[in-house]
Amino acid sequence: MKQRSILKLLLSLLVLPCMLYMITIYQPDIFLFDDITYQVSVVNGLSNNSSLPLVIWCNNVDDAYSDIGGRALQEGDDFSWNVRVTLWKYISSTNVFSCTMKWDQKRKKFEAFWLRRDESRCGVLRKCVWLVKEDGFYFSNDESNWVREFTWP
């Protein structure tokens, strides 16, 4: 009986440091209670749309009073903002930023940032970039490798 207690104690002494180590590797800022900042950008990748801009309007879904605003983007223009996540926000909210896009007769609403979806895919630089093109919405965390996530309706 005594050996089991000692074994359990030794295992718990080994498991706890391993868990803390894993937390500091995967989410070091949260573990240290620092704020984490993600940069979210939406880029107009539509070609030759000088007469018809891409109109974007974004807001924080968690906070009805947190309207980021809107812009009319010409070709190559971008609309960017930072999402600051504190430990409390990480635990208590969904951290979703939704954008409505309008181009010509097309309209699309999508989540430009969703912490649970994007915390790992935005990379170590925490950069979440969307490129809007004629055939859809592409995501990248390095602005080199793009993956189509959504299409226009």
Salt bridges, closest charged atoms under 4 A:
ASP29 OD2 - ARG126 NH2 2.67
ASP35 OD2 - ARG84 NE 2.54
ASP118 OD1 - ARG117 NE 2.80
ASP118 OD1 - ARG121 NE 2.64
ASP135 OD2 - ARG148 NH1 3.49
GLU143 OE2 - LYS127 NZ 2.75
GLU149 OE2 - ARG121 NH1 3.07
